Amino acid sequence: MSAETEVLVIDAPDGAVALGAFRPQLDRTHLICRWPGELATAFTRRVSEYLQRLQRRAKVVAMTLVLGADGTTTHLPQLGRAVALVLSPTASLTLVGAGASHDAVVESFELLRQLVAPSVSLDVWFGAP
C-alpha cells in the first residue's frame, strides 16, 4: 500500500498567507505554488503532471487549494478534474479564497463538488484561515 500524503496548492500571489495557518496533518506534505507571472494554463499543466507522478507513489488523502483574485475560476475546471482524479475516495478537499470574491469561491466550490467523488469531504474558507 502506498503512503498517505496531503497536498497544498497555492494559485494566488497573496496565497502564501495561507501558509501561516496551515498545519500539516500527515508526515508527508507536498506544496505546489504558482510562480509570479506564470500563466494559468502553465500552472494547471504543471500541477496536473505533478499530481499524476505523486499518485503513483502515494495516496492523496487531503488537499488544500488556495485560490486568488486573478481569474482562477477560468482554469478551475481543468485543474479540478486533475484534482478529482488523484484524490482518494475518502479524502478531504479544502478550498481557500485568498483574495478571491465570495462569488468566485462559491462558484469554485460548486464546480469541485460536481467533479470529486461524493464521498470526498469538501470544505471552504472565504479568506485565508
C-alpha positions in Angstrom: 0.0 0.0 0.0 1.3 3.5 -0.8 1.9 6.1 1.8 -0.7 8.7 2.6 0.0 12.3 1.8 -1.5 15.7 1.7 -1.1 18.5 -0.9 -1.3 22.3 -0.6 -1.8 24.0 -4.0 -1.4 27.8 -3.9 -2.8 29.5 -7.0 -2.6 33.1 -5.7 0.1 35.6 -5.4 -1.2 36.5 -1.9 -2.0 32.9 -1.1 1.2 32.5 0.9 -0.8 34.0 3.8 -2.5 30.6 4.0 0.9 29.0 5.0 0.7 30.8 8.3 -2.3 28.9 9.4 -1.7 25.7 7.5 -1.0 22.8 9.9 0.0 19.5 8.1 -1.8 16.5 9.5 0.4 13.9 7.9 4.1 13.1 7.8 4.2 13.8 4.1 3.0 17.1 2.7 3.6 18.5 -0.8 3.5 22.2 -1.6 2.8 23.5 -5.2 2.9 27.3 -5.7 2.1 29.3 -8.8 5.2 31.3 -9.8 5.0 35.0 -10.2 3.9 35.7 -13.8 3.1 32.0 -14.5 0.2 31.7 -16.9 -2.8 29.9 -15.5 -2.6 27.2 -18.3 1.0 26.5 -17.5 0.3 26.3 -13.8 -2.6 23.9 -14.4 -0.5 21.7 -16.6 2.4 21.7 -14.0 0.0 20.8 -11.1 -1.7 18.1 -13.2 1.6 16.5 -14.1 2.9 16.7 -10.5 -0.3 15.1 -9.1 -0.1 12.3 -11.6 3.5 11.5 -10.6 2.6 11.8 -6.9 -0.3 9.4 -7.3 2.0 6.6 -8.5 3.8 6.5 -5.1 1.3 8.0 -2.6 -2.4 8.1 -1.7 -3.6 11.7 -1.6 -6.0 11.9 1.4 -6.1 15.6 1.9 -5.7 18.6 -0.3 -6.0 22.4 0.2 -6.5 24.5 -2.8 -5.8 28.3 -2.3 -7.5 30.5 -5.0 -6.7 34.1 -5.7 -8.4 37.0 -7.3 -6.7 36.8 -10.7 -9.3 34.9 -12.7 -8.7 31.5 -11.1 -12.1 30.2 -12.0 -11.3 30.3 -15.7 -8.9 27.3 -15.4 -10.5 25.6 -12.4 -12.5 23.0 -14.5 -9.2 21.5 -15.9 -7.4 21.8 -12.5 -10.5 20.4 -10.7 -10.5 17.3 -13.0 -6.8 16.7 -12.2 -7.5 17.0 -8.5 -10.6 14.7 -8.7 -8.5 12.0 -10.4 -5.9 11.8 -7.7 -8.0 12.2 -4.5 -8.7 9.1 -2.5 -12.4 8.3 -2.3 -12.3 9.2 1.4 -10.1 12.3 1.0 -10.8 15.8 2.2 -10.5 18.9 0.0 -10.4 22.4 1.4 -10.9 25.4 -0.8 -9.5 28.7 0.4 -10.3 32.1 -1.1 -7.2 34.3 -0.7 -8.3 37.5 -2.4 -11.0 35.8 -4.5 -14.5 37.2 -4.3 -17.1 35.2 -2.3 -19.0 34.6 -5.6 -15.9 33.1 -7.2 -15.2 30.9 -4.2 -18.9 29.6 -4.2 -18.7 29.0 -7.9 -15.4 27.1 -7.5 -16.9 25.1 -4.6 -20.0 24.1 -6.7 -17.7 23.1 -9.7 -15.5 21.0 -7.4 -18.5 19.3 -5.8 -19.5 18.1 -9.2 -16.1 16.8 -10.1 -15.0 15.0 -6.9 -16.4 11.7 -5.6 -19.5 12.1 -3.4 -17.5 10.6 -0.5 -14.9 13.3 -0.6 -15.3 15.8 2.2 -15.3 19.3 0.7 -14.8 22.4 2.9 -14.4 26.1 2.1 -12.8 29.1 3.7 -13.7 32.5 2.3 -10.5 34.1 3.5 -7.1 32.9 4.4 -7.5 30.8 7.6 
